[in-house]
C-alpha cells in the first residue's frame, strides 16, 4: 500500500503539482525594466525638458553652431554681401539668424530631423524662412520612394506642402530611408537611468529613508514604553531646538532612558551617485559634448578646459554646422537658380584660434607657393576679386 502513492491507477486523473516555494521564487526574481516611451514628444519631455544634462548638451551645441560666422560664395566667388546672407540675418518677422538656426540645430538633436519652410514672393524670390516642428510633420513618399510632399498637422488640421517648398535636413539613420536618428534616441537609456537616480534621491529626502539617527527609549530600568505626554514633549523639543539650519550641530541633552543611535547611508545607497554620474557621461557622449564642459566630475580625457572646448568644436559643432549649411545652400540654390555655397568662417572661431595661427604661419612660410595659392589655401578671395 505504501507504494500506491507512486503509481497511477487506470483512468485516474493526476493533479498538476508544483513546489509551494515556486511562486515565492518567481515573485522574488528581477522584474521587467520599465523604459520611457521612445517617441519624439516623450523623449523631448524626459531628455530635454526633464533632464539637466540633456538640456545643457542640446543648448550648448545649438547655441555654439548658430553663433558661427558664415561665409558665402556664388559661382566660386566669395561674396561679402549677398541676398542669402541678408535673408538669414532676418529670416522672418519673429526671429533673427541666431533664433532660427538654434531651432534647426535643436530639432536635429532632439528629433533627428529639421524642416524649414520657404515663403516666396510674387516674383518667386525667397522672402522668409520658418522652422517647422518635427513632431507635427510627416513625409509623404511618392511612387518612386522619394518625398512627394510633407503633411503638417496641428489642431486637427492638416496642411500639405510641396516637397520643393520644404528643406528637410536629417541625421544618419541606418534603418530608415526617410527620417533621421536623433542623438537623444541613442541617449534614451542613459537618460532613464539618470532620471531614475534623481527621483530616488528626491524620494530619499522626502521620505527620510535614512534619517541621521534614532532616539531609543529604554526606560528607567531598561524596559518599558514612553507615555503619550513624554513622546509629545520629546517631539516638540526636537522640532524646536534641533531642526533647521539655525540649529545645525547643536548638542542634544538626553534624559534617563533615552539613547542616541546614529545612522548613515549604506554602501548601496552611495552607489546611486556614481550611477548617476556614469549615466550623465553617457548622455554627454551620445551628444558629442566633452563631460568637462558640462561640469560632470570624474572625467580626465582632456588636459584642460580649452582643449576640451577645441575638441567640442572640431568633432561636434563644425561637422554639424557644415552639413546644415551645405544642405541649406543647395536647397536655396535650387529655388533661386544660382550656385550658392555657405560655410562657417573658421577664422572667427575663438576656440580654433591656436590652430588657425599655426596654419597661417605654416602657409606664410611656404616660399614655394605664390600669393594667390596661399590665399586660396587660407580660404581668402583673390586680390583681383576685391579690386
Helices and strands as residue ranges (DSSP letters): G 4-6, H 22-27, H 40-44, I 45-49, H 52-66, E 70-74, E 77-79, H 83-89, H 97-111, E 113-120, E 126-132, G 134-136, E 137-141, E 147-154, E 157-162, G 163-165, E 166-170, H 183-186, H 188-207, E 213-217, H 228-241, G 245-247, E 258-262, H 267-287, G 291-294, H 305-312, I 313-317, H 318-336, E 340-344, G 346-348, G 350-352, H 353-364, H 371-377, H 383-386
